């Protein structure tokens, strides 16, 4: 009887202890699950960085951040190599990286600021402002990798977009919600035509515009920004700006140039899907997007396809262009400058884009 009482007393003392212990283990497990996975750099080959993890590998397209590095360096997972190692593409220069340096998995793809606060601002591929006007004051973000709208979400309405440029409106009218390609060699005026369209359409259109500078001259980007300020499309004094700018110019690493078009597209998609806007998306130059993809593909060791382009050229182009469409909520009308290398329209880069754009304007 005494033994039974002692056991019961012990049980009473033990039960709260066991409950406390299980709660402690649960809390530790939750903290561990919430913690980001840590890795370390094992190889740096130009814009390609190999990172080894102890535990769970980050999925393809996840964003990793190099610890204690300023300015911020983001790596995007491109391949799983085995032995708990991933191969990543850097979105900025890799100078100064060393083996053994700590890398953190963010747990999601590259996310950028979106919404009205991006209007009048210039940001880079990872959504950081580069106009020296402080941070973008918004907590709304979106991943740059997204699925194209479902078939049932798309709209079939046809409407002409009046540009105010007579020769375009008469001979090659643009459809609202369509994709317009401006094909031409070097120095024939593709960027000038895009600037004129922004000037005419962005002012008369009344809605929002997004300009993505992909692998082009930084001087042109600077000229465009200053012209927009002078023309009143961008206002530095109040919140009446009508355009958001995303730049990844020719001095950027191939990883940034291969993703900056998606950054601009993500900003435009938010205005279309969440605010029901008819958005204008200008991309200059889509050939540089293909060119950067070719560089990245070679760095990753893929076997090249025709003329040295990446074997995934059609997939890369199609997955981006399919997101530029009209839905029942709003539309994205895209005007894209497309450089034609050596004036050869049969080159795989412009040839792939020919079939995707709804209207083609050839400068030649």
C-alpha positions in Angstrom: 0.0 0.0 0.0 2.8 2.4 0.9 4.6 1.5 -2.3 1.4 2.3 -4.4 1.0 5.7 -2.6 4.7 6.6 -3.3 4.3 5.6 -7.0 1.2 7.8 -7.3 3.0 10.7 -5.6 5.9 10.3 -8.0 3.5 10.2 -10.9 1.9 13.5 -9.8 5.4 15.1 -9.7 6.5 13.5 -13.0 3.5 14.3 -15.2 4.0 18.1 -15.1 7.7 17.6 -15.7 7.0 15.4 -18.7 4.5 17.9 -20.0 7.0 20.7 -19.6 9.7 18.6 -21.4 7.5 17.8 -24.4 6.6 21.5 -24.7 10.2 22.4 -24.6 11.0 19.8 -27.4 8.1 21.1 -29.5 9.3 24.7 -29.1 12.9 23.7 -30.1 11.5 21.8 -33.1 9.4 24.9 -34.2 12.5 27.2 -33.9 14.5 24.7 -35.9 11.8 24.5 -38.6 11.6 28.3 -38.8 15.3 28.8 -38.9 16.9 29.3 -42.3 19.2 26.6 -43.6 22.9 27.6 -43.5 25.4 26.6 -46.1 28.9 27.5 -47.0 30.6 28.4 -50.3 32.8 25.6 -51.7 33.6 27.1 -55.1 33.4 30.4 -57.0 33.8 30.4 -60.8 32.9 33.9 -62.1 29.2 34.4 -61.7 28.6 30.8 -60.6 28.9 29.9 -56.9 28.6 26.4 -55.5 27.2 26.2 -52.0 27.2 23.1 -49.7 24.5 22.5 -47.0 24.5 20.2 -44.0 20.8 19.4 -44.0 17.9 20.2 -46.4 18.8 21.5 -49.8 17.0 24.7 -51.0 14.7 24.0 -54.0 15.6 25.2 -57.5 15.0 29.0 -58.0 15.3 29.7 -54.3 17.2 32.9 -53.3 20.2 32.5 -51.0 22.0 35.4 -49.3 25.7 35.6 -48.6 26.1 36.4 -44.8 27.7 39.7 -43.7 28.2 41.1 -47.2 27.5 44.7 -48.2 26.1 45.5 -50.7 23.7 42.5 -50.4 24.6 39.6 -52.6 21.8 37.3 -53.7 22.4 33.9 -55.3 19.7 31.9 -57.2 19.7 28.1 -57.1 20.1 26.7 -60.6 21.2 23.1 -60.1 21.5 20.3 -57.5 25.0 18.7 -57.9 24.9 15.9 -55.4 26.8 15.7 -52.1 24.4 18.2 -50.6 25.7 20.9 -53.0 23.8 23.4 -55.1 25.1 25.5 -58.0 23.9 29.1 -58.0 24.0 32.1 -60.2 25.0 35.4 -58.6 22.9 38.5 -59.1 25.9 40.8 -58.5 29.7 40.7 -58.6 31.4 37.8 -56.8 34.6 39.7 -56.1 35.9 39.0 -52.6 34.0 35.8 -52.0 36.0 33.0 -50.3 35.5 29.3 -49.7 33.9 28.6 -46.4 31.9 31.8 -46.3 28.4 31.4 -44.8 25.3 31.5 -47.0 21.7 31.7 -45.8 18.7 30.2 -47.5 15.8 32.7 -47.6 13.3 29.9 -48.1 11.6 31.5 -51.2 12.5 32.9 -54.7 13.7 36.4 -55.1 11.0 38.8 -53.9 10.7 42.4 -54.9 8.6 45.4 -53.7 5.4 45.9 -55.7 2.5 48.4 -55.7 2.0 52.2 -56.1 5.1 52.9 -54.0 7.4 51.6 -56.8 6.1 54.4 -59.2 8.7 57.0 -59.8 11.5 54.8 -58.5 14.4 52.9 -60.1 15.2 49.5 -58.7 17.6 46.7 -59.6 16.9 43.0 -60.2 16.5 42.1 -56.5 14.2 45.1 -55.8 16.7 47.4 -54.2 16.3 51.1 -55.0 19.2 52.5 -57.0 18.0 56.1 -57.4 19.6 57.4 -54.2 16.2 58.4 -52.8 16.0 56.0 -49.8 14.2 52.7 -49.4 10.9 51.9 -51.1 8.3 52.4 -48.3 6.1 49.2 -48.8 5.6 45.9 -47.2 4.0 44.4 -50.3 6.4 42.0 -52.1 6.0 39.4 -54.9 8.3 36.6 -56.2 9.8 37.2 -59.6 9.0 33.6 -60.7 5.3 33.0 -61.2 2.9 30.9 -63.3 1.2 32.4 -66.3 -2.5 33.1 -65.9 -4.9 30.1 -66.4 -6.7 29.7 -69.7 -10.1 30.6 -68.1 -8.7 33.8 -66.6 -7.7 35.3 -70.0 -9.8 37.8 -71.9 -10.6 37.7 -75.6 -11.5 41.3 -76.2 -9.7 43.1 -79.0 -8.9 46.8 -78.9 -6.5 49.1 -80.8 -3.9 51.0 -78.7 -3.5 54.5 -80.3 0.1 55.5 -80.0 0.0 59.0 -81.6 2.8 58.0 -84.1 0.9 58.1 -87.4 3.1 55.7 -89.4 2.6 53.1 -86.6 -1.1 53.6 -86.2 -1.7 53.4 -90.0 0.7 50.6 -91.1 1.3 48.4 -88.0 -1.4 49.2 -85.4 -0.9 47.8 -81.9 -3.4 45.7 -80.1 -4.1 46.5 -76.4 -3.0 43.6 -74.3 -0.7 42.4 -77.1 3.1 42.0 -77.5 4.8 44.4 -79.9 8.3 43.6 -81.2 10.5 46.4 -82.5 13.1 44.5 -84.6 16.3 46.1 -85.9 20.1 46.3 -85.9 22.3 48.6 -84.0 21.6 52.3 -84.1 18.4 52.3 -86.1 16.3 53.9 -83.4 14.5 51.1 -81.3 15.2 52.8 -78.0 14.2 56.2 -79.5 10.9 54.8 -80.7 10.3 53.3 -77.2 11.0 56.7 -75.6 8.6 58.3 -78.0 5.9 55.7 -77.2 6.5 56.2 -73.4 6.2 60.0 -74.0 3.0 59.7 -76.1 1.2 56.7 -74.5 2.2 57.0 -70.8 0.9 60.6 -70.8 -2.4 60.0 -72.7 -2.9 56.5 -71.4 -3.5 57.6 -67.8 -2.6 54.2 -66.4 0.7 52.9 -65.1 3.8 52.0 -67.1 6.8 49.8 -66.3 10.1 50.2 -68.1 12.6 47.3 -67.8 16.2 48.2 -69.0 17.7 44.8 -69.8 21.4 44.8 -70.7 21.4 48.2 -72.5 23.5 51.4 -72.0 23.4 53.0 -68.6 23.6 56.4 -70.3 20.3 55.7 -72.1 18.6 54.7 -68.8 19.8 57.9 -67.2 18.6 60.0 -70.1 15.2 58.3 -70.0 14.9 59.0 -66.3 15.7 62.7 -66.6 13.4 63.1 -69.7 10.6 61.5 -67.7 11.2 64.0 -64.8 11.2 66.9 -67.3 8.0 65.6 -69.0 6.1 65.2 -65.7 5.8 61.4 -66.1 7.9 61.1 -62.9 7.4 63.5 -60.1 10.0 63.9 -57.3 7.8 66.1 -55.2 4.6 64.1 -54.8 3.0 60.7 -55.6 1.7 61.4 -59.0 4.4 59.4 -60.9 3.0 57.1 -63.6 6.0 54.8 -64.3 8.2 52.4 -62.4 11.8 51.7 -63.7 13.8 48.5 -63.3 17.4 48.5 -64.5 19.9 45.7 -65.1 22.2 47.3 -67.6 25.1 45.9 -69.6 27.6 46.3 -66.8 25.6 43.8 -64.6 26.6 40.1 -64.3 24.7 37.7 -66.6 22.5 36.5 -63.7 21.0 40.0 -63.2 20.5 40.5 -66.9 18.8 37.2 -67.2 16.3 38.0 -64.4 15.7 41.8 -64.6 13.0 41.4 -67.3 11.1 39.1 -64.8 11.5 41.8 -62.1 9.8 44.4 -64.3 7.1 41.9 -65.4 6.3 41.1 -61.7 5.8 44.9 -61.0 3.4 45.1 -64.0 1.6 41.9 -63.0 0.8 43.3 -59.6 -0.9 46.4 -61.1 -2.8 44.1 -63.5 -3.9 41.4 -61.0 -4.3 43.3 -57.8 -5.3 46.8 -58.9 -7.1 45.9 -62.2 -5.0 48.3 -64.3 -4.2 48.3 -68.0 -0.4 48.4 -67.8 2.2 49.3 -70.4 5.4 47.2 -70.1 8.4 48.4 -72.1 11.4 46.1 -72.4 14.7 47.3 -73.9 16.3 45.0 -75.0 14.8 41.5 -75.1 17.8 40.2 -77.1 20.0 40.9 -74.1 17.7 38.7 -72.0 18.4 35.8 -74.4 22.1 36.7 -74.5 22.4 36.7 -70.7 20.5 33.3 -70.6 23.1 32.0 -73.1 26.0 33.1 -70.8 24.3 31.6 -67.7 23.7 28.3 -69.6 27.4 28.1 -70.6 28.5 28.9 -67.1 26.3 26.0 -65.8 28.0 23.6 -68.3 25.0 22.9 -70.5 25.6 21.8 -74.1 24.9 24.7 -76.4 22.3 24.6 -79.2 22.2 26.4 -82.6 24.7 29.3 -83.0 25.8 28.8 -79.4 22.5 29.7 -77.7 21.2 27.8 -74.7 19.2 24.6 -75.4 16.3 26.1 -73.3 16.0 29.2 -75.5 12.3 28.6 -76.5 11.4 27.6 -73.0 13.0 30.6 -71.3 11.4 33.0 -73.8 8.0 31.3 -73.8 7.6 31.1 -70.0 8.3 34.8 -69.7 6.2 36.0 -72.7 3.2 33.8 -71.6 2.9 35.9 -68.4 2.4 39.0 -70.6 -1.3 38.8 -71.4 -4.8 40.2 -70.9 -6.9 38.8 -68.1 -10.5 39.6 -67.0 -9.0 41.9 -64.3 -6.7 44.0 -66.5 -4.1 43.9 -69.3 -0.4 44.2 -69.9 0.5 45.7 -73.3 4.2 45.0 -73.9 6.5 46.9 -76.3 9.8 45.1 -76.7 12.9 46.3 -78.5 14.7 43.3 -80.2 18.2 43.7 -81.4 18.9 41.7 -84.6 22.6 40.5 -84.5 24.4 41.2 -87.8 20.9 42.1 -89.3 20.2 38.3 -89.6 16.5 37.8 -89.0 17.1 34.0 -89.1 19.3 34.1 -86.0 17.6 31.9 -83.3 17.2 34.8 -80.8 15.0 37.1 -83.0 13.5 34.1 -84.8 12.2 32.7 -81.5 10.6 36.1 -80.6 9.0 36.5 -84.1 6.3 33.9 -83.4 5.5 35.2 -79.9 5.0 38.9 -80.6 1.5 39.9 -81.9 2.9 42.8 -84.0 6.3 43.1 -85.5 7.8 46.4 -86.6 11.1 45.8 -88.5 13.5 48.7 -88.8 15.6 48.0 -91.9 
